[in-house]
Amino acid sequence: MKNKDKFLREFNRRLEKIKNVFNVGNILSLEIDQDYINKYYQINKIAYYLFSSKFFVHMGISRNGVYSKEDLLEQAKIVESYIKKLKAKKVLELSVGRGGIPYT
């Protein structure tokens, strides 16, 4: 219970920082559908192309210092563990850095 309380305090502290920059209510009320996603990638297509010749750059996290394809999934696994722990229904993705983009 102590770790959960510590986690929630830290989570709330960070969420307050986010709220100082973003209108979280507006973001949560967005209706994200296929059309919205298509428009996003259409608008950002040139930027993705300029920064990456193959449309994505992705770094993995290696737990043993030796690269494997499984390393590319580590970040997603970490995020997934937090989502499950919090039983989250909505997730605000603040930044993926220079992550991969889906082809639509």
DSSP file (Angstrom, degrees, kcal/mol; ACC not computed):
  #  RESIDUE AA STRUCTURE BP1 BP2  ACC     N-H-->O    O-->H-N    N-H-->O    O-->H-N    TCO  KAPPA ALPHA  PHI   PSI    X-CA   Y-CA   Z-CA
    1    1 A M     >        0   0    0      0, 0.0     4,-2.5     0, 0.0     5,-0.2   0.000 360.0 360.0 360.0 -36.0    0.0    0.0    0.0
    2    2 A K  H  >  +     0   0    0      1,-0.2     4,-2.3     2,-0.2     5,-0.2   0.912 360.0  48.0 -62.0 -43.5    2.9    2.3    0.8
    3    3 A N  H  > S+     0   0    0      1,-0.2     4,-2.7     2,-0.2    -1,-0.2   0.885 110.7  51.9 -64.9 -38.1    4.3    2.0   -2.7
    4    4 A K  H  > S+     0   0    0      2,-0.2     4,-2.8     1,-0.2    -2,-0.2   0.923 110.3  48.2 -65.0 -43.0    0.9    2.6   -4.3
    5    5 A D  H  X S+     0   0    0     -4,-2.5     4,-2.4     2,-0.2    -2,-0.2   0.913 112.9  48.2 -61.7 -43.1    0.5    5.8   -2.2
    6    6 A K  H  X S+     0   0    0     -4,-2.3     4,-2.3     2,-0.2     5,-0.2   0.923 112.3  49.4 -62.8 -44.5    3.9    7.0   -3.2
    7    7 A F  H  X S+     0   0    0     -4,-2.7     4,-3.0     1,-0.2    -2,-0.2   0.930 111.5  48.4 -59.9 -47.0    3.2    6.2   -6.8
    8    8 A L  H  X S+     0   0    0     -4,-2.8     4,-2.7     2,-0.2    -1,-0.2   0.874 110.2  51.4 -65.2 -37.5   -0.2    8.1   -6.7
    9    9 A R  H  X S+     0   0    0     -4,-2.4     4,-2.2     2,-0.2    -1,-0.2   0.939 114.1  43.8 -62.7 -46.0    1.4   11.1   -5.1
   10   10 A E  H  X S+     0   0    0     -4,-2.3     4,-2.4     2,-0.2    -2,-0.2   0.911 113.4  51.5 -65.5 -42.4    4.1   11.2   -7.8
   11   11 A F  H  X S+     0   0    0     -4,-3.0     4,-2.5    -5,-0.2    -2,-0.2   0.935 111.6  46.6 -59.3 -47.7    1.6   10.6  -10.5
   12   12 A N  H  X S+     0   0    0     -4,-2.7     4,-2.1     2,-0.2    -1,-0.2   0.859 110.0  54.2 -64.7 -36.3   -0.7   13.5   -9.3
   13   13 A R  H  X S+     0   0    0     -4,-2.2     4,-1.4     2,-0.2    -1,-0.2   0.929 112.5  43.4 -62.1 -45.0    2.3   15.8   -9.0
   14   14 A R  H  X S+     0   0    0     -4,-2.4     4,-2.0     1,-0.2    -2,-0.2   0.880 110.1  55.7 -69.7 -37.2    3.2   15.1  -12.6
   15   15 A L  H  X S+     0   0    0     -4,-2.5     4,-2.5     1,-0.2    -1,-0.2   0.883 104.2  54.4 -62.6 -37.5   -0.3   15.4  -13.7
   16   16 A E  H  X S+     0   0    0     -4,-2.1     4,-1.2     2,-0.2    -1,-0.2   0.883 106.0  52.4 -62.9 -37.8   -0.5   18.9  -12.1
   17   17 A K  H  X S+     0   0    0     -4,-1.4     4,-0.5     2,-0.2     3,-0.3   0.913 109.7  49.1 -62.6 -41.6    2.5   19.9  -14.2
   18   18 A I  H >X S+     0   0    0     -4,-2.0     4,-3.2     1,-0.2     3,-1.6   0.920 107.2  54.9 -62.6 -43.7    0.8   18.7  -17.3
   19   19 A K  H 3< S+     0   0    0     -4,-2.5    -1,-0.2     1,-0.3    -2,-0.2   0.754  99.6  62.1 -63.5 -24.3   -2.4   20.6  -16.4
   20   20 A N  H 3< S+     0   0    0     -4,-1.2    -1,-0.3    -3,-0.3    -2,-0.2   0.711 118.1  27.4 -71.3 -19.7   -0.3   23.8  -16.2
   21   21 A V  H << S+     0   0    0     -3,-1.6     2,-0.3    -4,-0.5    -2,-0.2   0.773 122.2  43.6-109.4 -40.7    0.6   23.4  -19.8
   22   22 A F  S  < S-     0   0    0     -4,-3.2     2,-1.4    -5,-0.1    -1,-0.2  -0.823  75.0-123.5-113.6 147.7   -2.3   21.6  -21.4
   23   23 A N     >  -     0   0    0     -2,-0.3     4,-1.9     1,-0.2     3,-0.4  -0.728  32.3-174.4 -84.3  90.5   -6.1   21.9  -21.1
   24   24 A V  H  > S+     0   0    0     -2,-1.4     4,-2.9     1,-0.2     5,-0.2   0.848  77.0  59.0 -60.4 -37.8   -6.6   18.3  -20.1
   25   25 A G  H  > S+     0   0    0      1,-0.2     4,-1.4     2,-0.2    -1,-0.2   0.919 107.4  46.2 -58.2 -44.8  -10.4   18.6  -20.1
   26   26 A N  H  > S+     0   0    0     -3,-0.4     4,-0.5     2,-0.2    -1,-0.2   0.905 112.9  50.1 -63.9 -41.2  -10.4   19.6  -23.7
   27   27 A I  H >< S+     0   0    0     -4,-1.9     3,-1.2     1,-0.2    -2,-0.2   0.928 110.4  49.2 -64.1 -45.0   -8.0   16.8  -24.6
   28   28 A L  H 3< S+     0   0    0     -4,-2.9    -1,-0.2     1,-0.3    -2,-0.2   0.772 107.7  55.8 -66.2 -25.4  -10.1   14.2  -22.8
   29   29 A S  H 3< S+     0   0    0     -4,-1.4    -1,-0.3    -5,-0.2    -2,-0.2   0.549  80.8 115.4 -85.8  -6.4  -13.2   15.4  -24.5
   30   30 A L    <<  -     0   0    0     -3,-1.2     2,-0.9    -4,-0.5    -3,-0.0  -0.369  65.6-135.1 -62.7 139.2  -11.8   14.9  -28.0
   31   31 A E        -     0   0    0     -2,-0.1     2,-0.8     2,-0.0     5,-0.1  -0.842  21.9-162.4 -96.2 101.3  -13.5   12.3  -30.1
   32   32 A I        +     0   0    0     -2,-0.9     2,-0.2     4,-0.1    -2,-0.0  -0.760  24.3 153.3 -90.1 111.4  -10.6   10.4  -31.7
   33   33 A D     >  -     0   0    0     -2,-0.8     4,-2.3     1,-0.0     5,-0.2  -0.685  60.9 -85.5-126.2-177.8  -11.8    8.4  -34.6
   34   34 A Q  H  > S+     0   0    0      1,-0.2     4,-2.7    -2,-0.2     5,-0.2   0.879 126.8  52.9 -59.5 -39.8  -10.3    7.1  -37.8
   35   35 A D  H  > S+     0   0    0      2,-0.2     4,-2.3     1,-0.2    -1,-0.2   0.913 108.8  49.6 -62.5 -43.4  -10.9   10.4  -39.7
   36   36 A Y  H  > S+     0   0    0      2,-0.2     4,-2.2     1,-0.2    -2,-0.2   0.922 112.8  47.2 -60.6 -46.0   -9.1   12.3  -36.9
   37   37 A I  H  X S+     0   0    0     -4,-2.3     4,-2.2     1,-0.2     5,-0.2   0.915 110.8  51.6 -64.3 -43.9   -6.1   10.0  -37.0
   38   38 A N  H  X S+     0   0    0     -4,-2.7     4,-2.1     1,-0.2    -1,-0.2   0.915 110.4  48.8 -59.2 -43.9   -5.9   10.1  -40.8
   39   39 A K  H  X S+     0   0    0     -4,-2.3     4,-2.7     2,-0.2     5,-0.2   0.907 108.3  54.7 -62.8 -42.0   -5.9   14.0  -40.7
   40   40 A Y  H  X S+     0   0    0     -4,-2.2     4,-2.0     1,-0.2    -2,-0.2   0.946 112.7  41.3 -56.9 -50.1   -3.2   14.0  -38.0
   41   41 A Y  H  X S+     0   0    0     -4,-2.2     4,-0.6     1,-0.2    -1,-0.2   0.826 112.8  54.3 -72.1 -29.7   -0.9   11.9  -40.1
   42   42 A Q  H >< S+     0   0    0     -4,-2.1     3,-0.6    -5,-0.2     4,-0.4   0.924 111.0  46.3 -65.6 -43.6   -1.7   13.7  -43.3
   43   43 A I  H 3< S+     0   0    0     -4,-2.7     3,-0.3     1,-0.2     4,-0.3   0.877 120.4  38.7 -64.6 -39.0   -0.8   17.0  -41.7
   44   44 A N  H 3X S+     0   0    0     -4,-2.0     4,-2.4    -5,-0.2     5,-0.2   0.352  84.6 103.9 -96.7   5.4    2.4   15.7  -40.2
   45   45 A K  H <X S+     0   0    0     -4,-0.6     4,-2.4    -3,-0.6    -1,-0.2   0.896  81.3  48.1 -55.9 -46.4    3.5   13.5  -43.2
   46   46 A I  H  > S+     0   0    0     -4,-0.4     4,-2.8    -3,-0.3    -1,-0.2   0.919 111.0  50.5 -64.3 -43.9    6.2   15.9  -44.4
   47   47 A A  H  > S+     0   0    0     -4,-0.3     4,-1.9     1,-0.2    -1,-0.2   0.926 111.6  47.9 -61.1 -44.3    7.7   16.4  -40.9
   48   48 A Y  H  X S+     0   0    0     -4,-2.4     4,-1.0     1,-0.2     7,-0.3   0.918 113.1  49.0 -61.9 -41.9    7.9   12.6  -40.4
   49   49 A Y  H  < S+     0   0    0     -4,-2.4     3,-0.4    -5,-0.2    -2,-0.2   0.916 110.2  50.5 -64.5 -43.0    9.5   12.2  -43.9
   50   50 A L  H  < S+     0   0    0     -4,-2.8    -1,-0.2     1,-0.2    -2,-0.2   0.860 115.3  42.1 -63.9 -36.2   12.1   14.9  -43.3
   51   51 A F  H  < S+     0   0    0     -4,-1.9     2,-0.3     1,-0.2    -1,-0.2   0.571 125.2  28.7 -89.9  -8.9   13.2   13.5  -40.0
   52   52 A S    ><  -     0   0    0     -4,-1.0     3,-1.3    -3,-0.4    -1,-0.2  -0.891  58.5-155.1-155.8 120.3   13.2    9.9  -41.0
   53   53 A S  T 3  S+     0   0    0     -2,-0.3    -1,-0.1     1,-0.3    -4,-0.1   0.759 102.9  40.7 -68.4 -23.8   13.8    8.4  -44.5
   54   54 A K  T 3  S-     0   0    0      2,-0.3    -1,-0.3    -6,-0.1    -5,-0.1   0.170 118.2-107.8-108.8  17.4   11.8    5.2  -43.6
   55   55 A F  S <  S+     0   0    0     -3,-1.3    46,-0.6    -7,-0.3     2,-0.3   0.489  91.0  59.1  71.5   6.2    9.1    7.1  -41.7
   56   56 A F        -     0   0    0     44,-0.2     2,-0.4    -7,-0.1    -2,-0.3  -0.967  48.9-170.6-161.4 150.2   10.2    5.9  -38.3
   57   57 A V        +     0   0    0     41,-1.0     2,-0.4    -2,-0.3    41,-0.0  -0.990  21.4 174.8-133.6 125.9   13.0    5.9  -35.8
   58   58 A H        -     0   0    0     -2,-0.4     2,-0.4    41,-0.1    41,-0.1  -0.988  15.5-160.2-141.2 129.6   12.6    3.7  -32.8
   59   59 A M        -     0   0    0     -2,-0.4     2,-0.1    13,-0.1    -2,-0.0  -0.888  14.5-146.3-107.2 137.0   15.0    2.9  -30.0
   60   60 A G        -     0   0    0     -2,-0.4     2,-0.6    14,-0.1    12,-0.3  -0.451  14.0-120.7 -93.3 171.3   14.6   -0.2  -27.8
   61   61 A I        -     0   0    0     10,-1.9     2,-0.6    -2,-0.1    13,-0.2  -0.965  24.6-155.8-113.9 115.9   15.4   -0.7  -24.2
   62   62 A S        -     0   0    0     -2,-0.6     5,-0.1     1,-0.1     9,-0.0  -0.814  10.9-169.2 -95.9 124.9   17.9   -3.5  -23.6
   63   63 A R  S    S+     0   0    0     -2,-0.6    -1,-0.1     3,-0.2     4,-0.1   0.682  89.9  32.8 -83.8 -19.2   17.8   -5.1  -20.2
   64   64 A N  S    S-     0   0    0      2,-0.3    -1,-0.2     0, 0.0     3,-0.1   0.331 110.1-108.4-121.1   7.5   21.0   -7.1  -20.7
   65   65 A G  S    S+     0   0    0      1,-0.2     2,-0.5    -3,-0.0    -3,-0.0   0.495  89.2 105.2  81.2   2.1   23.1   -4.8  -22.9
   66   66 A V  S    S-     0   0    0      2,-0.0    -2,-0.3     0, 0.0    -1,-0.2  -0.974  73.4-119.9-119.5 123.8   22.7   -7.0  -26.0
   67   67 A Y        +     0   0    0     -2,-0.5     2,-0.3    -5,-0.1    -5,-0.0  -0.294  38.6 163.0 -64.3 139.7   20.3   -5.9  -28.7
   68   68 A S    >   -     0   0    0      1,-0.0     3,-1.7    -2,-0.0     4,-0.4  -0.969  50.4-112.4-146.8 157.8   17.3   -8.0  -29.6
   69   69 A K  G >  S+     0   0    0     -2,-0.3     3,-1.4     1,-0.3     4,-0.3   0.813 115.2  67.7 -59.4 -29.3   14.1   -7.3  -31.5
   70   70 A E  G >  S+     0   0    0      1,-0.3     3,-1.7     2,-0.2     4,-0.4   0.785  84.8  71.6 -60.9 -28.1   12.2   -7.8  -28.3
   71   71 A D  G X  S+     0   0    0     -3,-1.7   -10,-1.9     1,-0.3     3,-1.2   0.809  86.2  65.7 -58.1 -30.3   13.9   -4.6  -26.9
   72   72 A L  G <  S+     0   0    0     -3,-1.4     4,-0.3    -4,-0.4    -1,-0.3   0.700 100.6  50.4 -67.2 -18.5   11.7   -2.6  -29.3
   73   73 A L  G <> S+     0   0    0     -3,-1.7     4,-2.3    -4,-0.3    -1,-0.3   0.549  84.7  90.2 -93.4  -9.1    8.6   -3.7  -27.3
   74   74 A E  H <> S+     0   0    0     -3,-1.2     4,-2.2    -4,-0.4     5,-0.2   0.886  85.2  49.9 -60.7 -43.2   10.0   -2.8  -23.9
   75   75 A Q  H  > S+     0   0    0     -4,-0.5     4,-2.4     1,-0.2    -1,-0.2   0.923 111.9  48.8 -61.6 -43.2    8.7    0.8  -23.8
   76   76 A A  H  > S+     0   0    0     -4,-0.3     4,-2.7     1,-0.2    -1,-0.2   0.883 109.7  52.7 -63.8 -37.7    5.2   -0.4  -24.8
   77   77 A K  H  X S+     0   0    0     -4,-2.3     4,-2.1     2,-0.2    -1,-0.2   0.892 108.9  49.7 -65.0 -39.3    5.4   -3.1  -22.1
   78   78 A I  H  X S+     0   0    0     -4,-2.2     4,-1.6     2,-0.2    -2,-0.2   0.942 113.4  45.4 -64.2 -47.6    6.2   -0.5  -19.4
   79   79 A V  H  X S+     0   0    0     -4,-2.4     4,-2.4     1,-0.2    -2,-0.2   0.919 111.4  53.8 -61.7 -43.4    3.4    1.8  -20.5
   80   80 A E  H  X S+     0   0    0     -4,-2.7     4,-2.6     1,-0.2     5,-0.2   0.888 104.7  54.5 -58.3 -40.1    1.0   -1.3  -20.6
   81   81 A S  H  X S+     0   0    0     -4,-2.1     4,-2.4     1,-0.2    -1,-0.2   0.893 109.9  46.6 -64.0 -38.9    1.9   -2.2  -17.0
   82   82 A Y  H  X S+     0   0    0     -4,-1.6     4,-2.4     2,-0.2     6,-0.2   0.907 111.3  51.5 -67.7 -41.6    1.0    1.3  -15.8
   83   83 A I  H  X>S+     0   0    0     -4,-2.4     5,-2.1     1,-0.2     4,-0.8   0.928 114.1  43.7 -60.8 -44.8   -2.3    1.3  -17.8
   84   84 A K  H  <5S+     0   0    0     -4,-2.6     3,-0.5     2,-0.2    -2,-0.2   0.914 112.2  52.5 -66.5 -42.5   -3.2   -2.1  -16.3
   85   85 A K  H  <5S+     0   0    0     -4,-2.4    -2,-0.2     1,-0.2    -1,-0.2   0.891 117.4  38.1 -60.9 -40.2   -2.1   -1.0  -12.8
   86   86 A L  H  <5S-     0   0    0     -4,-2.4    -1,-0.2    -5,-0.1    -2,-0.2   0.545 102.1-132.3 -86.9  -8.1   -4.3    2.1  -12.9
   87   87 A K  T  <5 -     0   0    0     -4,-0.8    -3,-0.2    -3,-0.5    -4,-0.1   0.899  40.0-170.6  53.9  41.9   -7.1    0.3  -14.8
   88   88 A A      < -     0   0    0     -5,-2.1    -1,-0.2    -6,-0.2     3,-0.1  -0.340  28.9-173.6 -68.7 141.3   -7.0    3.3  -17.1
   89   89 A K  S    S+     0   0    0      1,-0.3     2,-0.4    -3,-0.1    -1,-0.1   0.659  77.3  34.0-102.7 -27.1   -9.8    3.8  -19.7
   90   90 A K        -     0   0    0     -7,-0.1     2,-0.4     2,-0.0    -1,-0.3  -0.982  67.7-163.3-130.7 143.5   -8.2    6.8  -21.4
   91   91 A V        -     0   0    0     -2,-0.4     2,-0.7    -3,-0.1    -8,-0.0  -0.993  11.0-147.1-130.0 128.8   -4.5    7.5  -21.9
   92   92 A L        -     0   0    0     -2,-0.4     2,-0.8     2,-0.0   -64,-0.0  -0.855  11.8-155.1 -95.1 113.8   -3.0   10.9  -22.9
   93   93 A E        -     0   0    0     -2,-0.7     3,-0.2     1,-0.2    -2,-0.0  -0.804  13.7-179.3 -90.6 109.2    0.1   10.4  -25.0
   94   94 A L        -     0   0    0     -2,-0.8     2,-0.3     1,-0.3    -1,-0.2   0.880  64.1 -13.5 -79.2 -39.1    2.2   13.5  -24.5
   95   95 A S        -     0   0    0      1,-0.1    -1,-0.3     3,-0.0     3,-0.1  -0.917  38.2-171.7-166.0 135.2    5.0   12.7  -26.8
   96   96 A V        -     0   0    0      1,-0.4     2,-0.2    -2,-0.3    -1,-0.1   0.342  38.0-144.9-105.6   4.1    6.4    9.7  -28.7
   97   97 A G  S    S-     0   0    0      1,-0.2     2,-0.7     2,-0.1    -1,-0.4  -0.517  72.1 -18.5  67.0-133.2    9.5   11.4  -29.7
   98   98 A R  S    S+     0   0    0     -2,-0.2   -41,-1.0    -3,-0.1    -1,-0.2  -0.534  97.2 158.2-104.4  65.0   10.4   10.2  -33.1
   99   99 A G        -     0   0    0     -2,-0.7   -41,-0.1     1,-0.2    -3,-0.1  -0.257  45.8 -80.5 -86.0 172.4    8.3    7.1  -33.0
  100  100 A G        -     0   0    0    -44,-0.2   -44,-0.2    -4,-0.1    -1,-0.2  -0.319  38.9-145.3 -69.4 153.0    7.0    4.9  -35.8
  101  101 A I        -     0   0    0    -46,-0.6     2,-0.1    -2,-0.0    -1,-0.0  -0.951  16.9-118.0-120.3 143.3    3.8    5.9  -37.6
  102  102 A P        -     0   0    0      0, 0.0     2,-0.5     0, 0.0   -61,-0.0  -0.469  24.0-122.5 -76.4 150.6    1.2    3.5  -39.0
  103  103 A Y              0   0    0     -2,-0.1     0, 0.0     1,-0.1     0, 0.0  -0.822 360.0 360.0 -91.2 128.1    0.5    3.3  -42.7
  104  104 A T              0   0    0     -2,-0.5    -1,-0.1   -66,-0.1   -66,-0.0   0.371 360.0 360.0-119.7 360.0   -3.1    4.0  -43.5
